[in-house]
Amino acid sequence: MKICRIVYEMPPPWDGLAPHPFEITKSQSKLGHEIDIFCGRWPKAGPLIDIKGVTYHTLIREPLQGTVSITTSVILLFSYIFWRKRNTPDIIHSHGHFAIWIYLYRSILHRFFPWSDELKIPLVVHFHNTAQGRWEAFDKEGKYITPHSKYIQWPLSVFSDKTAVKVASACVFVSEETKNEAIKFYNADPQRCFVVETGVNTELFFPVGQEEREKSRKEMDLDMYDKVILNHGMMVERKNIHLLVDALKFLPINYKLLLVGTMDPSYQQKLNEQIAKGGLKERVTLVGYTPYPLTPIAYQVSDVFVLPSTWEGLPKVVMQGLSAGVPCVVSGFRLSDELDGIIYLDDLNPETIARTIQTTVENRVNVDINKLRLVYSWDTRVKEIENVYDFAFKYRLL
């Protein structure tokens, strides 16, 4: 099968959602598919990772954060149309809002040129969240929204979502909640909506023995008596890392917080001031950006992973923690199926977070790794995506 993948982020660097389409592409490559990928790219970001059967088409990334819809996405539309003159994929698999103007292009074709050859190719759109759902979550929490986000970026993202659900032969959502939001806010056709939860690379993320664990801890200036709380990912205000820092005040002194990932600069300044004011410098370690292939070390030295987020789709970092045998204390989403090792926070009060962390660590909550590997491996997830493709071929939107 010839697949055209449209996704803004492909590694390196391993920012944001980059591991998700990378792992899907790798698993689809093993099935023998040929994949053309349109993605954003900085000139000095380093060479893209070579995957058998994959051809990359790179476009210069947005010059200013939050402007992709009015910069790179416009370039994408014309690049795609030019590419299509000489290439005919069997299916188009687009992730998120990057293809906003391709969605509009297909919408115009549906309305005025329904016999177009372009529409003979099924479009599958992958939703990691809904812009309207995210917007409402921010309003509900009373969180500050920048004028640029409120009046430009988010309205365009909502427009992208609404257009996508109308022109897609099938829509893939990373969680049941995200699917329900699309039905509620965008009137998406439930029959064309499918949930394929985030997978995990079980060959990369796995538990290690005590000897290797202690060796890695020593390299990170942690000892065998420390109880390590891990948070990994892009750190912005909706992730509520500041509440996790506050929770340390209610935990014994041997509980340490390990923060791994890129931080929003203004949020990092806020956290630094909070840590200093609380006298927590000796108990908090900020590692910063870490390439995806190196992140398993952080999980292997940890006792618990904590994500006290306001909202999520289905975060890959949680699946990575579980795959490494680390219990996860989370909020902002729910798995469609219960899995031993994941604990949902009752609320986001720092005392509740601290109490849940301590109970999880002291009780040595077990993770059902066998079930996770069986159900959540990327190879299993890609088989589910293949089923969505079959639906899209059979019930192509005309």
C-alpha positions in Angstrom: 0.0 0.0 0.0 1.2 3.5 -0.8 0.5 5.9 2.2 0.8 9.6 2.2 1.4 10.7 5.8 1.0 14.4 6.7 2.4 15.3 10.1 4.1 18.4 11.4 6.6 16.8 13.7 9.0 14.0 12.7 12.2 13.3 14.6 14.8 14.6 15.2 14.2 16.5 17.4 11.9 14.4 19.4 9.6 17.2 20.4 5.9 16.9 21.2 4.1 14.1 19.4 7.0 13.2 17.2 7.5 9.6 18.6 3.8 8.8 17.8 3.9 9.1 14.0 7.5 7.8 14.0 6.5 4.5 15.7 3.4 4.2 13.5 5.5 4.7 10.4 8.1 2.2 11.6 5.4 -0.5 12.2 3.8 0.2 8.9 7.1 -0.1 7.1 7.5 -3.6 8.6 4.2 -4.5 6.9 5.8 -3.6 3.5 4.0 -0.3 2.9 5.6 2.6 1.0 5.1 5.8 2.8 5.6 9.4 1.7 5.8 11.8 4.6 5.2 15.6 4.5 6.6 17.2 7.6 8.0 20.4 9.0 11.7 20.7 9.4 14.4 23.1 10.5 17.5 23.2 8.1 19.9 22.3 10.9 17.8 19.8 12.8 20.0 16.9 11.7 19.3 14.1 9.3 15.9 12.4 9.4 15.9 8.7 10.5 16.1 6.3 7.6 13.2 3.9 7.5 12.8 1.3 4.8 10.2 2.3 2.2 9.9 5.9 3.6 10.4 9.1 1.5 10.5 12.4 3.3 9.2 15.7 1.9 10.3 18.4 4.3 9.0 22.0 4.6 10.4 24.9 6.5 8.9 25.1 9.9 6.9 28.1 11.3 9.1 31.1 11.9 7.1 32.1 15.1 5.5 29.7 17.5 1.8 29.3 16.9 1.8 30.5 13.2 2.0 27.1 11.5 -1.5 27.4 10.0 -0.6 30.7 8.2 2.9 29.8 7.2 4.1 26.1 6.8 0.6 24.8 6.2 0.1 27.1 3.3 3.4 25.9 1.8 2.2 22.3 2.4 -1.0 22.8 0.3 0.9 23.8 -2.8 3.7 21.3 -2.2 1.1 18.5 -1.9 -0.8 19.6 -5.0 2.4 19.7 -7.0 3.5 16.3 -5.7 0.0 14.8 -6.6 0.5 15.7 -10.2 3.0 12.8 -10.5 2.1 10.6 -7.5 -1.1 8.7 -6.5 -1.2 7.3 -3.0 -3.7 4.7 -2.0 -4.6 6.5 1.1 -3.8 9.8 2.9 -3.2 9.7 6.7 -3.1 13.2 8.2 -2.3 14.0 11.8 -3.7 17.1 13.5 -4.0 20.6 12.1 -1.0 20.7 9.8 -3.2 19.9 6.8 -5.8 22.5 7.5 -5.7 23.9 3.9 -5.7 20.5 2.3 -8.9 19.8 4.3 -10.4 23.0 2.9 -9.2 22.1 -0.6 -10.9 18.8 -0.4 -14.0 20.4 1.0 -14.2 22.7 -2.0 -13.7 19.7 -4.3 -16.6 17.9 -2.6 -18.9 20.8 -3.1 -18.0 21.9 -6.7 -16.1 19.0 -8.3 -17.2 15.8 -6.6 -16.0 13.8 -9.6 -12.4 14.9 -8.9 -9.6 12.2 -9.0 -8.4 13.7 -5.7 -11.5 12.5 -3.9 -11.0 8.9 -5.1 -8.2 8.7 -2.5 -9.6 8.1 1.0 -8.5 10.6 3.7 -8.0 9.4 7.3 -7.5 12.1 9.9 -5.8 11.4 13.3 -6.9 13.4 16.2 -4.7 13.6 19.3 -7.0 16.2 20.8 -9.8 18.5 19.8 -9.1 22.3 19.8 -12.6 23.1 21.1 -12.3 20.6 23.9 -8.9 22.1 24.9 -10.3 25.6 24.7 -13.2 24.7 27.0 -10.9 23.0 29.5 -8.8 26.1 29.7 -11.9 28.3 30.2 -13.2 26.0 32.9 -10.0 26.1 34.8 -9.7 29.9 34.4 -6.3 29.6 32.8 -4.8 32.5 30.9 -5.0 32.3 27.1 -2.7 34.5 25.1 -4.5 36.9 22.6 -2.7 35.2 19.7 -4.0 31.8 20.8 -7.5 33.1 21.6 -8.1 35.1 18.4 -5.9 33.4 15.8 -4.3 30.0 16.6 -7.2 28.3 18.3 -10.0 29.5 16.0 -8.0 28.2 13.0 -7.5 24.9 14.9 -11.2 24.6 15.5 -11.8 25.4 11.8 -9.3 22.7 10.9 -11.1 20.2 13.1 -14.5 21.0 11.8 -13.4 20.8 8.2 -11.5 17.6 8.8 -14.4 15.6 10.2 -16.6 16.7 7.2 -14.1 15.6 4.5 -12.5 12.5 6.1 -13.5 9.0 5.1 -12.6 8.0 8.7 -11.3 9.7 11.8 -9.0 8.2 14.4 -9.0 9.4 18.0 -6.5 8.5 20.7 -9.2 8.2 23.3 -12.9 7.7 23.7 -13.2 11.1 25.3 -11.5 12.8 22.3 -13.9 11.0 20.0 -16.9 12.1 22.0 -15.7 15.7 22.0 -15.6 15.6 18.2 -19.1 14.3 18.0 -20.3 16.9 20.5 -18.5 20.0 19.2 -18.2 19.2 15.5 -21.1 16.9 14.8 -18.7 14.2 13.6 -20.4 11.1 12.1 -20.0 8.4 14.9 -19.9 5.7 12.2 -16.7 7.2 10.8 -15.1 7.7 14.2 -12.6 5.1 15.6 -10.6 5.0 18.8 -7.0 3.7 18.5 -5.3 4.5 21.7 -1.6 5.4 21.9 0.8 2.5 21.7 4.2 2.0 23.2 7.6 0.6 22.0 7.9 -2.4 24.4 11.4 -3.1 23.1 12.6 0.3 24.2 10.6 0.7 27.4 10.9 -2.3 29.8 11.8 -3.0 33.5 15.4 -3.5 34.4 17.0 -5.5 37.2 18.0 -4.0 40.5 21.7 -3.8 39.7 21.2 -1.8 36.5 18.7 0.4 38.3 21.1 1.3 41.1 23.9 1.9 38.7 21.7 4.4 36.7 20.6 6.0 40.0 24.2 6.5 41.1 25.0 8.2 37.8 22.1 10.7 38.5 23.2 11.4 42.1 20.3 9.4 43.5 20.7 6.7 46.2 18.9 3.5 46.9 16.8 5.2 49.6 15.4 7.9 47.4 11.8 7.6 46.2 11.9 9.1 42.7 8.8 10.8 41.2 9.1 11.2 37.5 7.4 13.6 35.1 8.4 13.5 31.4 7.2 15.5 28.5 6.6 19.0 27.2 6.1 21.1 30.4 3.5 23.8 30.1 1.0 25.2 32.5 -1.9 22.8 31.7 0.4 19.9 32.8 0.3 21.4 36.4 3.9 20.7 37.2 3.7 23.5 39.8 1.1 21.4 41.7 3.5 18.5 41.7 6.2 20.7 43.1 3.8 21.8 45.8 3.0 18.2 46.6 6.7 17.6 47.6 6.0 19.7 50.7 3.6 17.0 52.0 6.0 14.1 51.3 8.9 12.8 53.3 12.3 14.4 52.5 13.6 11.3 50.7 10.9 11.8 47.9 12.7 13.5 45.0 11.2 14.9 41.8 12.8 14.3 38.4 11.6 16.5 35.6 12.6 15.4 32.1 11.6 17.4 29.0 11.4 20.8 27.3 9.8 23.6 29.3 8.0 26.7 28.2 10.4 29.5 29.1 7.9 31.6 31.1 6.6 28.5 32.9 10.2 27.4 33.7 10.9 30.8 35.3 7.7 30.3 37.4 8.8 26.9 38.5 12.4 28.0 39.3 11.0 30.7 41.6 8.6 28.3 43.2 11.4 25.7 43.8 13.7 28.3 45.3 11.0 29.9 47.5 10.0 26.5 48.8 13.6 25.4 49.6 13.2 22.4 47.3 16.4 22.8 45.2 17.9 19.6 46.7 14.8 17.6 45.9 14.1 18.7 42.3 16.2 17.7 39.3 15.5 19.4 36.0 17.0 17.4 33.1 15.6 19.3 30.1 15.2 18.0 26.5 16.2 14.3 26.2 16.1 12.4 22.9 13.4 9.7 22.8 15.8 6.8 22.6 17.5 7.9 25.8 14.4 8.5 27.9 13.9 4.9 29.2 16.7 5.6 31.7 14.5 8.2 33.5 11.7 5.6 33.9 14.1 2.9 35.0 15.4 4.9 38.0 11.9 6.0 39.1 9.4 4.7 41.6 6.3 6.4 40.2 5.3 8.5 37.2 3.0 11.4 37.9 1.0 13.5 35.4 -1.5 15.9 37.1 -2.7 17.3 33.9 -5.8 19.4 33.3 -6.6 17.5 30.1 -4.9 15.0 27.8 -5.7 12.8 24.8 -3.9 9.7 25.7 -0.3 10.6 26.7 2.4 8.4 25.3 4.6 9.1 28.4 2.1 7.3 30.6 2.2 4.2 28.4 6.0 4.4 28.4 6.0 4.4 32.2 3.7 1.4 32.5 5.8 -0.5 29.9 8.9 0.2 32.1 7.0 -1.3 35.1 6.5 2.1 36.8 3.0 2.8 38.3 1.5 6.0 37.0 -0.6 8.5 38.9 -2.5 10.6 36.4 -5.4 12.9 35.6 -7.0 14.6 32.5 -7.9 11.3 30.7 -8.9 7.7 31.2 -8.0 4.5 29.4 -10.9 2.7 27.6 -9.9 -0.5 29.5 -8.8 -0.9 33.1 -5.1 -1.7 33.5 -3.3 -2.5 36.7 -0.7 0.1 37.5 -2.6 3.2 36.5 -4.1 5.3 39.4 -6.4 8.3 38.6 -6.3 11.3 40.9 -9.5 12.3 42.7 -8.6 16.0 42.4 -5.6 18.2 41.8 -5.1 19.4 45.3 -1.3 19.1 46.1 -2.2 17.2 49.3 -4.2 14.7 47.3 -1.4 14.3 44.8 1.1 13.8 47.7 -1.1 11.2 49.4 -1.7 9.3 46.2 2.0 9.2 45.4 3.0 8.0 48.9 0.3 5.3 48.9 1.3 4.1 45.4 5.0 3.9 46.3 4.6 2.3 49.8 2.1 -0.3 48.5 4.4 -1.1 45.5 1.5 -1.0 43.1 1.9 -3.7 40.5 1.8 -3.0 36.7 0.2 -5.5 34.4 3.1 -5.5 31.9 2.0 -8.6 30.0 -1.5 -7.1 29.2 0.1 -3.8 28.2 2.5 -5.5 25.8 -0.3 -7.6 24.3 -2.8 -4.7 23.9 -0.7 -1.5 23.6 2.3 -2.4 21.4 2.7 -0.3 18.3 2.4 -3.4 16.1 -1.0 -4.1 17.6 -2.1 -0.5 17.3 -1.1 -0.4 13.6 -3.2 -3.5 13.0 -6.1 -1.4 14.3 -5.2 1.4 12.0 -5.2 -1.0 9.1 -8.8 -1.9 10.0 -9.6 1.8 9.8 -8.0 2.0 6.4 -10.2 -0.9 5.2 -13.2 1.0 6.3 -12.0 4.1 4.6 -11.5 2.2 1.3 -14.9 0.5 1.6 -16.9 3.6 2.6 -14.9 6.3 0.9 -16.6 9.7 1.4 -18.1 10.9 -1.9 
